Amino acid sequence: MTTITAGADATTLPTPAPTDLPVSDRNRILIYLGVLVFIIGFGAPAGGLIGGPITFFLKNRLHMGATEVSVFGLVASIPLYLAFVPGFVRDLWNPFGLGDRGYMIIFGGLCAVAYVVFALLPATYATLLAATILLTTIYLFAQGGQTGLGATIARQHVMSGQTSTAVNIFQSLATMIPLVAGGYFSDMLEKQPLGQAARVLFLTGAAIMTFFALYAIWRPKVVYDNVRPERTAAAFHPLQDVVRLFRHKPVYPALGIWMLWNFAPGSVTPLTFHLQNTLHASDDQVTWWNAIFSGCFIPTYLLYGALCRKVALRKLLFWGTVVAVPQMVPLLFCSSVSVALIAAAPVGLMGGVATAAYLDLLIRSCPKGLEGTIIMASNALYFIIYRLGDQLGTFLYKQSHNFTVCVIAITVVYAMILPTLWLVPRRLTSTPDGEAPPGGGFDAD
């Protein structure tokens, strides 16, 4: 045994056999985790109820062009590209012995305070950019506690599929509701002077994050008495943890599948241009398309939640991917906005099982004690790949002036997930929720 291996082993505690909790306990845990996801989703400085109005401030109040708004988004998203850092810090540091609750309480509160500070400052390009960067950085540490808690309890009690279902459902709600409500909120702010509108927006963010921190103060026994420490109290070996992370082979195919699924060249800007320029959709109709699309993931998330206790993850991964590969094809048969709005429903439905299965796989693939790092790294990859996919899709759309090319590109990328599934260790996917893999927990390579 090498020195690094010995040191890495010393950072984690022995792994007891995973235990399947009673259904009442599981449901209460999932509701608690889901509410955390829902609240924090609304308070995201780069999304939720906050990000959209900031974009409208830049465009309509500060008269920024498309390129300037795009550059703002690129720079403001820098903390999101580095989201694995708060996750890694979460895995190494236990603030005041409070664990994940400490991150949610401390950084949720700090985020609320920062929102208040920026509410008192003039609304300029510089302050809006500084606000988004700083708020997002603090926010990610709070989110690291939330995601780390969910992944840890899911692995310790073999409920990764149900946790994935709950997280995805509440994330969809936290995406869909702001899409609808955010437009009305932005319209309300448009009627106010810029300074006052920015003040109302940031104070709204402060209220959301205050509520999140207060909710995290609550310590339901069914949740926290069922989470055990993964690391020794005095363990602090970041270099050895980095080595252990890179040597953990199961995480590579899981992250590779996640990257392919979120690349989707053409599903953002080209789709918007197709809906508006080709099908003549209004801004409201584009918003409703996105809301219907997001909301229609929920029924198949629920289907996944029912199946994951009965069917091995391997089968759900395969069939979920088969259904998801042609997800965008229905858009090729839309001749009007009304037909496109109808098509948004099956397009969303086709992606639910795959999305839930891929997050389930990510949770199962985490190295022990580094759950926060991997889940937050998947968030970082999402934003990086999302933007790269949009850039490629936009290039293809400009070159061809035809959204069909983008649909073909998306379908080809999704089809690449199928051979990647063969790289996933069978041991991790051979059991349904509620059953430990052969040989014990999920930690063996």
Secondary structure, DSSP 8 states (H G I E B T S, - for coil): --HHHHHHHHHB----------HHHHHHHHHHHHHHHHHHHHT-TTSHHHHHHHHHIIIIIS---HHHHHHHHHHHTHHHHTTHHHHHHHHH--GGG-THHHHHHHHHHHHHHHHHHHHTS---HHHHHHHHHHHHHHHHHHHHHHHHHHHHHHHHTT-HHHHHHHHHHHHHHHHHHHHHHHHHHHHHHHTS-HHHHHHHHHHHHHHHHHHHHHHHH---HHHHTT---SB-TT---HHHHHHHHHH-TTHHHHHHHHHHHHH-TTTTHHHHHIIIIIS---HHHHHHHHHHHHHTHHHHHHHHHHHTTTS-HHHHHHHHHHHHTTTTGGGGG--SHHHHHHHHHHHHHTTHHHHHHHHHHHHHHS-TT-HHHHHHHHHHHHHHHHHHHHHHHHHHHHHH--HHHHHHHHHHHHHTHHHHGGGS-HHHHSS-TTS--TTSSS---
